[in-house]
């Protein structure tokens, strides 16, 4: 197999990439505003180093879903139950970015009013990178939270050999002062399916703790893992405490699928339905923001200054690698695999949207 380093990447300007993605979404029926939201979310994933959720992986899938009518390009997003700080929404099968940003904006507004706010969302579609929504809270001196289930089973419960969960990711983001913010974004499986797709594209093996093969035993072949779709829960094994990942996955299903009253992949009238949960906390509801920032910086700095173990150059807290990747890629461009560039050129020819990267 070829290594990732052996494949030369093409660095492209993120703003130009975002304009092309916006134009492609508009060409498939989305409004200018909604297309811009979706493009911003996709490119942010690439900027922050999450190729598994960016243009390289999800963009072409979204375009195909729009062509098939699986994503409603112009959804009527509505509130169907309102209790003030808590609300339940209907996404009208809109693109998850569009639905999620609309709901998270309202959660942030209500958090300023009530101190905290939460929303469950049904009848949506894939919403991309979970941290896109939790990050939205940072500029409002809030701690943001998001999670989502999915439309199909792809993760095997601990001690099982048949998929019953999905990757069910969750994210929480907390602002700091001088330090990079804390941003946790994690699948409740050992790895997101998109990361296996990236490994397959790059021709690299995957760890045996990521997925089961056709014989229900761990596999290191990403192509086999993509065919069987039997990912392992976070921790994977008994020794790795796989029951914890399995428990987290079920919790996400409860918050997203049960509280939205829409269910999950095996209990829904639409096999493509995705449901979300969003929340936020106002920091000044607990105390002065200055004291909070001082304590956050101290805590994050203590992690960063931990002596590194053998084989590592430094210790990082959650969100720091993404922060550094975004600084670099905004200045030097987003790296794209040559095959992704080929797909972008093809799409440009099909839609008439100029590809000027």
C-alpha positions as CSV (number, residue, x, y, z in Angstrom):
1,X,0.0,0.0,0.0
2,X,1.1,3.6,-0.7
3,X,1.6,5.8,2.3
4,X,-0.2,9.1,2.9
5,X,3.1,11.0,2.7
6,X,3.8,9.5,-0.7
7,X,0.7,11.1,-2.2
8,X,1.4,14.8,-3.1
9,X,-1.5,17.0,-2.0
10,X,-2.6,20.2,-3.8
11,X,-2.9,23.3,-1.6
12,X,-5.9,25.4,-2.5
13,X,-7.2,28.7,-1.2
14,X,-10.0,28.1,1.3
15,X,-12.1,31.1,0.3
16,X,-12.0,30.2,-3.4
17,X,-12.9,26.6,-2.5
18,X,-15.8,27.8,-0.4
19,X,-17.1,29.9,-3.3
20,X,-17.0,26.9,-5.6
21,X,-18.8,24.7,-3.2
22,X,-21.4,27.4,-2.6
23,X,-22.0,27.7,-6.4
24,X,-22.3,23.9,-6.8
25,X,-25.0,23.8,-4.1
26,X,-26.9,26.7,-5.7
27,X,-26.7,24.9,-9.0
28,X,-28.5,22.0,-7.3
29,X,-31.4,24.1,-6.0
30,X,-30.3,25.5,-2.7
31,X,-30.8,29.2,-1.9
32,X,-27.7,31.4,-1.9
33,X,-27.8,31.8,1.9
34,X,-28.3,28.1,2.6
35,X,-25.6,27.1,0.1
36,X,-23.2,29.4,1.8
37,X,-23.9,27.9,5.2
38,X,-23.3,24.4,3.9
39,X,-20.1,25.4,2.1
40,X,-18.8,27.2,5.2
41,X,-19.3,24.0,7.3
42,X,-17.7,21.7,4.8
43,X,-14.6,23.9,4.2
44,X,-14.2,24.5,8.0
45,X,-13.8,20.8,8.4
46,X,-11.0,20.8,5.9
47,X,-9.4,23.9,7.5
48,X,-9.5,22.2,10.9
49,X,-7.9,19.0,9.6
50,X,-11.0,16.8,9.5
51,X,-10.8,15.6,5.9
52,X,-13.2,12.9,6.8
53,X,-16.0,15.5,7.1
54,X,-14.9,18.0,4.5
55,X,-15.0,18.7,0.8
56,X,-12.9,15.6,0.1
57,X,-15.3,13.2,1.6
58,X,-18.8,14.5,2.1
59,X,-19.3,17.1,-0.5
60,X,-19.8,14.8,-3.5
61,X,-22.1,12.6,-1.4
62,X,-24.3,15.7,-0.6
63,X,-24.4,16.6,-4.2
64,X,-25.6,13.1,-5.1
65,X,-28.2,13.3,-2.4
66,X,-29.5,16.6,-3.7
67,X,-29.7,15.1,-7.2
68,X,-31.7,12.1,-5.9
69,X,-34.1,14.3,-3.9
70,X,-32.9,12.8,-0.6
71,X,-32.0,16.3,0.7
72,X,-34.7,19.0,0.5
73,X,-32.8,22.0,-1.0
74,X,-35.3,24.6,0.4
75,X,-36.7,23.2,3.7
76,X,-39.3,24.9,6.0
77,X,-37.6,24.5,9.4
78,X,-40.2,24.8,12.2
79,X,-40.6,24.6,15.9
80,X,-43.1,21.9,16.9
81,X,-42.8,22.1,20.7
82,X,-41.6,25.1,22.7
83,X,-41.0,25.2,26.4
84,X,-38.8,28.3,26.4
85,X,-35.3,27.1,27.2
86,X,-36.2,23.7,25.6
87,X,-37.6,23.3,22.1
88,X,-38.2,20.5,19.6
89,X,-37.8,21.2,15.8
90,X,-38.7,19.7,12.5
91,X,-36.0,20.0,9.9
92,X,-38.2,19.1,6.8
93,X,-35.3,16.9,5.5
94,X,-33.1,19.9,4.8
95,X,-29.4,19.7,4.6
96,X,-28.1,19.1,8.1
97,X,-25.8,22.2,8.0
98,X,-28.8,24.4,7.2
99,X,-31.0,22.8,9.8
100,X,-28.3,22.7,12.4
101,X,-27.1,26.2,12.1
102,X,-30.6,27.6,12.2
103,X,-31.4,25.7,15.4
104,X,-28.0,26.4,17.0
105,X,-28.4,30.2,16.4
106,X,-31.8,30.0,18.2
107,X,-30.2,28.0,21.0
108,X,-27.6,30.6,21.5
109,X,-30.2,33.4,21.5
110,X,-32.3,31.6,24.1
111,X,-29.2,30.9,26.2
112,X,-28.5,34.6,26.5
113,X,-32.1,34.9,27.8
114,X,-32.4,31.9,30.0
115,X,-28.8,31.0,30.9
116,X,-29.0,27.7,29.1
117,X,-31.0,26.3,26.2
118,X,-31.5,22.9,24.5
119,X,-33.1,21.7,21.3
120,X,-33.9,18.3,19.8
121,X,-34.3,18.1,16.0
122,X,-36.1,15.5,13.9
123,X,-36.4,14.9,10.2
124,X,-33.0,16.3,9.2
125,X,-30.1,15.0,7.1
126,X,-26.4,14.5,7.8
127,X,-25.0,17.6,9.5
128,X,-21.3,17.3,8.9
129,X,-18.7,18.0,11.5
130,X,-20.2,18.1,15.0
131,X,-17.9,20.9,16.2
132,X,-19.2,23.2,13.6
133,X,-22.2,23.9,15.9
134,X,-20.5,23.8,19.3
135,X,-17.9,26.3,17.9
136,X,-20.7,28.8,17.2
137,X,-21.2,29.4,20.9
138,X,-17.7,30.6,21.6
139,X,-18.1,34.1,20.2
140,X,-21.1,34.6,22.6
141,X,-19.2,33.6,25.8
142,X,-21.1,30.4,25.9
143,X,-20.2,26.7,26.1
144,X,-21.7,24.9,23.1
145,X,-22.8,21.4,22.6
146,X,-24.0,19.2,19.7
147,X,-24.6,15.6,18.8
148,X,-26.3,13.6,16.1
149,X,-27.4,10.1,15.3
150,X,-27.5,8.8,11.7
151,X,-29.8,7.0,9.2
152,X,-28.2,3.6,9.3
153,X,-26.5,1.1,11.6
154,X,-22.8,0.8,11.2
155,X,-21.4,0.3,14.7
156,X,-21.4,-3.0,16.6
157,X,-22.4,-2.8,20.3
158,X,-19.8,-4.0,22.7
159,X,-19.8,-7.8,22.8
160,X,-21.9,-7.9,19.7
161,X,-21.2,-8.9,16.0
162,X,-24.1,-7.1,14.3
163,X,-24.3,-3.3,13.7
164,X,-27.0,-1.6,15.8
165,X,-25.6,2.0,16.4
166,X,-24.1,4.6,14.1
167,X,-20.9,6.6,14.9
168,X,-23.2,9.0,16.9
169,X,-20.7,11.8,17.3
170,X,-20.8,14.5,20.0
171,X,-18.9,17.8,20.4
172,X,-18.5,20.4,23.2
173,X,-16.6,23.7,22.8
174,X,-15.5,26.0,25.7
175,X,-13.8,29.3,25.2
176,X,-10.6,30.3,26.9
177,X,-8.6,33.5,27.2
178,X,-5.1,33.4,25.6
179,X,-5.1,29.6,25.1
180,X,-6.7,27.8,22.2
181,X,-10.3,26.9,23.1
182,X,-11.2,23.5,24.3
183,X,-13.0,21.7,21.5
184,X,-13.9,18.0,21.9
185,X,-15.3,16.4,18.8
186,X,-15.5,12.6,18.9
187,X,-17.4,9.7,17.4
188,X,-18.6,7.2,19.9
189,X,-17.1,4.6,17.6
190,X,-13.3,4.1,17.7
191,X,-13.1,6.0,14.4
192,X,-15.6,7.8,12.1
193,X,-16.5,6.0,8.9
194,X,-15.1,8.9,7.0
195,X,-11.7,8.2,8.4
196,X,-11.8,4.7,7.0
197,X,-12.7,6.2,3.7
198,X,-9.7,8.5,3.9
199,X,-7.5,5.5,4.6
200,X,-9.0,3.6,1.6
201,X,-8.3,6.6,-0.7
202,X,-4.7,6.9,0.6
203,X,-4.1,3.2,0.4
204,X,-3.1,2.9,4.1
205,X,-4.1,0.2,6.6
206,X,-6.3,0.9,9.5
207,X,-5.8,-0.3,13.1
208,X,-7.5,-3.6,14.1
209,X,-9.5,-1.7,16.7
210,X,-11.5,0.2,14.1
211,X,-13.7,-2.3,12.4
212,X,-14.7,-5.9,11.8
213,X,-14.2,-7.7,8.5
214,X,-16.5,-10.2,6.7
215,X,-15.6,-12.9,9.2
216,X,-16.6,-10.8,12.1
217,X,-13.0,-10.5,13.2
218,X,-11.0,-7.2,13.3
219,X,-9.6,-6.1,9.9
220,X,-6.8,-3.8,8.9
221,X,-8.1,-3.5,5.3
222,X,-10.1,-0.2,4.9
223,X,-11.8,-1.5,1.8
224,X,-13.1,-4.6,3.5
225,X,-14.2,-2.4,6.4
226,X,-16.1,-0.1,4.0
227,X,-17.8,-3.2,2.5
228,X,-18.9,-4.8,5.8
229,X,-19.7,-1.5,7.7
230,X,-19.2,-3.0,11.2
231,X,-17.3,-0.4,13.1
232,X,-16.2,-1.0,16.7
233,X,-17.4,1.2,19.6
234,X,-14.9,3.5,21.3
235,X,-12.5,1.3,23.2
236,X,-13.2,-1.6,20.9
237,X,-12.2,-4.4,23.3
238,X,-12.9,-5.5,26.8
239,X,-9.4,-4.5,27.8
240,X,-10.0,-1.1,26.1
241,X,-13.3,-0.6,27.9
242,X,-15.4,-0.9,24.8
243,X,-18.5,-0.8,26.9
244,X,-17.9,2.9,27.5
245,X,-18.1,3.8,23.8
246,X,-21.2,1.6,23.5
247,X,-22.9,3.4,26.4
248,X,-22.1,6.8,24.9
249,X,-23.5,5.8,21.5
250,X,-26.8,4.8,23.2
251,X,-26.9,8.1,25.1
252,X,-26.6,10.0,21.8
253,X,-29.5,7.9,20.4
254,X,-31.6,8.8,23.5
255,X,-30.9,12.6,23.2
256,X,-31.2,12.8,19.4
257,X,-33.7,10.0,18.5
258,X,-35.9,9.6,21.5
259,X,-36.1,13.3,22.7
260,X,-36.9,14.4,19.1
261,X,-39.7,11.8,19.2
262,X,-38.5,10.6,15.8
263,X,-36.6,7.4,16.8
264,X,-33.5,6.0,15.1
265,X,-32.5,3.9,12.1
266,X,-34.6,0.8,13.1
267,X,-37.6,2.9,14.3
268,X,-38.3,5.5,11.7
269,X,-40.6,5.9,8.7
270,X,-37.8,7.3,6.6
271,X,-34.6,5.3,6.4
272,X,-32.6,8.4,5.5
273,X,-33.7,10.5,8.5
274,X,-31.1,12.0,10.8
275,X,-31.8,13.6,14.2
276,X,-29.7,16.1,16.3
277,X,-29.4,17.6,19.7
278,X,-28.0,21.1,20.5
279,X,-27.3,22.9,23.7
280,X,-25.4,25.9,25.2
281,X,-24.6,27.3,28.6
282,X,-24.0,31.0,29.4
283,X,-20.8,31.3,31.3
284,X,-21.7,34.6,33.0
285,X,-24.7,32.7,34.5
286,X,-22.1,31.0,36.7
287,X,-19.8,33.9,37.4
288,X,-17.6,36.7,35.9
289,X,-16.3,35.8,32.5
290,X,-12.8,37.2,33.4
291,X,-12.5,34.7,36.2
292,X,-13.6,31.9,34.0
293,X,-11.1,32.7,31.3
294,X,-8.3,32.9,33.8
295,X,-9.1,29.5,35.2
296,X,-9.6,28.0,31.7
297,X,-6.2,29.3,30.6
298,X,-4.6,27.9,33.7
299,X,-6.1,24.5,33.2
300,X,-5.4,24.2,29.5
301,X,-1.8,25.5,30.1
302,X,-1.2,22.8,32.7
303,X,-2.2,20.2,30.1
304,X,0.0,21.7,27.4
305,X,3.0,21.9,29.8
306,X,2.8,18.2,30.8
307,X,6.1,16.4,30.1
308,X,5.5,14.3,26.9
309,X,5.8,10.5,27.0
310,X,8.5,8.8,25.0
311,X,7.8,9.1,21.2
312,X,5.9,12.3,21.6
313,X,7.2,15.9,21.2
314,X,4.4,17.6,23.3
315,X,1.0,17.2,25.0
316,X,-2.1,18.7,23.4
317,X,-5.6,19.4,24.7
318,X,-8.7,18.7,22.6
319,X,-9.1,21.4,20.0
320,X,-5.5,22.5,19.9
321,X,-4.5,20.4,16.8
322,X,-7.6,21.8,14.9
323,X,-6.8,25.3,16.0
324,X,-3.2,25.1,14.7
325,X,-4.3,23.4,11.5
326,X,-6.8,26.2,10.8
327,X,-4.2,28.9,11.3
328,X,-1.9,27.1,8.9
329,X,-4.4,26.2,6.3
330,X,-6.0,29.7,6.2
331,X,-2.6,31.1,5.4
332,X,-1.2,28.3,3.2
333,X,-4.2,26.6,1.7
334,X,-6.3,23.4,2.2
335,X,-4.5,20.2,1.1
336,X,-6.6,18.2,-1.3
337,X,-5.8,14.7,-2.8
338,X,-5.3,14.7,-6.6
339,X,-8.4,12.4,-7.0
340,X,-10.5,15.1,-5.2
341,X,-9.2,17.7,-7.6
342,X,-10.3,15.5,-10.5
343,X,-13.8,15.2,-9.0
344,X,-14.0,19.0,-8.6
345,X,-13.1,19.5,-12.2
346,X,-15.8,17.0,-13.3
347,X,-18.4,18.7,-11.2
348,X,-17.4,22.1,-12.5
349,X,-17.9,20.8,-16.1
350,X,-21.3,19.4,-15.1
351,X,-22.6,22.5,-13.3
352,X,-20.9,25.3,-15.2
353,X,-19.6,26.7,-11.9
354,X,-16.0,28.0,-12.5
355,X,-13.3,26.1,-10.6
356,X,-10.8,28.9,-9.8
357,X,-8.7,27.5,-6.9
